[in-house]
Amino acid sequence: MCLSGKTVVLCVTGGIAAYKAADLVSKLRHAGAAVRVLMTESATAFITPMTFETLSANRVVVDTFDRDFAWEVEHIALAKAADVFVIAPATANIIAKAAHGIADDMVSTTLLATRAPVVIAPAMNTGMYDNPATQRNLETLRARGFHIVDPAAGRLACGDDGRGKLADTAALLHGIEKALTPQDLQGRRVLVTAGPTQEALDPVRYLSNHSSGKQGYALAARAAMRGAEVTLVSGPTALDTPAGVTLVRVVSAREMYDAVLARAVGQDFIIKAAAVGDYRPAHMAEEKMKKGADELTVELTRNPDILAALGSCKRPGQLLCGFAMETQNLLENASGKLQRKHCDMLVANSLRDEGAGFQTDTNRAVLLFADGRVEYPPLMRKEALADLIFDRLLALAAE
């Protein structure tokens, strides 16, 4: 996550979860954002302004009529400065004020003046959160385009169990980043495959490859961030499920084939980034194979070709993007694969290129298109390459 050059105006209102906002400020600064903090008077009873001033390196504003600053109409200046306006924690009181346009303190006044996207993270007692008035107010704000980061469920400070806990920092950061991200994939359905497959030799051993799944997971994460409805079909990896993504776990190539083909028809974009095993053992031993002769011969048989199957049954308007990892003759092999598998686009990279390939956080790829165009992006992080791929798919869809 990078928020370099962005200004986040964070409003902290009066609830026990106010102390959690300190971690949010710290993480925002680490991501490169400038942070300006506003506090209600009630919030200062739970955490001091000095804490936020130390973490943000900016003066905290509490009083609408504070005169101890260089002259400007401060609530208007902060409203204009914000790239994103965040209220975390947001009490039932500030949610009600926001829904009904009440402006009677620094936070509500600045909120009413801003034109930046607004993120609201409710935190309160379960009864207050579930109250029909609060829920109507939240629906009003959603209808106006506010971004609501739903609270978590669990044991609350008051001793109750239920919804109302402030979302964790990772969820808040995700909500802030999404509010700053154009939703140009809104309404699109995207299916991504990722990771390796494992083909069992016996109950203990399997054939696989070095894929970490990082590029496929980056694709799924960025698609969801840009508003798509995303299904991620993944082989075994150690990665966390990206926020907002439906994960389908598989192990073998045949399981991935079945999972992908069962979901393919309704997709707008299909990106097959998984490193699927081309072959599997013809026979899986029922018991562990014991060490014996110096040499062992294993008979292999072909796995079903997922990309070829997708290319042969594409519906009109559906776009298919394949991946090719090569060690030699990159363009020749990738171009042949693009044509044979009926892809609209193919992402090729070489295991020989520094910073590309398996296990890395970066990638150096060549983009090939069905009309013969070839594009050579520089080395970049896998998230940046994912965004570039979606930019190109959107351009193809527009054509």
C-alpha positions, 0 to 999 in steps of 0.5 A: 500500500502506498499513499505517498503524496496523499493527505488524510484528514482523520477525525477521532470521535468520543468512544473507547476505541479512540485509542486504536486510531493512534495505530492507524495514524502510525500506519498511514504515515508509514504508507507515505500519507500526510495526516491531519487529525481532528478530535471532538471534545469527547475524544480527548477524554479517551486519548490526548491530542499530544499522542496524535500530534507526536504520531502525525507531526501536525497540530491536532485541531479540537476547537472550532474557534481556536485562535492559536494558529496562523489565520485561515478558516481552518475547517474549510482549509482542512476540508480542501486539503483532504484527499480522503476524509476518515472518521474512525472511530465514528460514534452514533452521534457523528453518524447521525450528524453526518446523515442529517447535515448537522454541523456544530463542532470542528469535525461535523463542520469540516465534514460538511465542507469537504468534497473528498471521499469520506470513510466512516468506521462505526464503533459503539455498543451493539444495541446502538449499532443495531438500532434502526435509527443508526442503520437508517443513518448508515444507509443514508450515508452509503446512498450518498457515496460514503464508504462504510467500514463495517465494525467487527463482532466480538466482546465489547468494552461494555461487556456485551458480545456482538457487532460494534468493535472498531474494524482492525487497522488493516481493514481501515487501511483497505477502506481508505485505499479503496476510497482513493481508488477509481472504481473502474472495474465496478460491475465486472466479474473477474476470475483469477487463478493463482499458485502452484498445483500439486500432483500426488505420487503417494500419500506423502509426496507430490510433484509441484513447482516453485510458484508462490502465488504472489502475482495471482493474488496481487491480480485478485487484490487489485481487481477487488480494490478497483470494484470488481466481483472477484473469484480467486481459484488458488492452489496451495499457497501461504498467502492471506486471502485478499479483502473482498475476494471469494477464494476457492482452494484446490490442490491438483490441476484436475481440481483447478480445471473443474473449479475454473470451468464451472465458473467461467461462463459468467466472467467478464475477465479471466486471468490464468496466472496459476503455474499448473502442472502439465503432467501428473503421475499416471498411478498414485501409490496407495501407500508410501513408496519405500526407498529401494533401487538406485533409480525410480521411473515414474510414468506421467500422463497429461493434465487437462489444459485449462487455458486451451479449454477456456479459449475454446469456449469463450463467450462473446465479450469475454476476455482471456489473459494467459501467462507464460513463464519461459527460460528461452525463446520468450517471444516465440514461445509466448506468441505461439501460446497466445495463438494456440490458446485463443487468448486476447492477451498474454503476460510472458516473463523469463525466469532468467530475468533478475527480479522476475519469476517465482517467489519475488515481489517484483516482475518484469513482463512482456505483454502480447496481444491478439492483434500482434502488439507487444508491450515491454513494461519495466521491472515493477512490483507485482501489484503495479503489473496487476494494475497495468494488466487491468488497464489493458483489459479495460482498453480491450473491452472498450474496443 
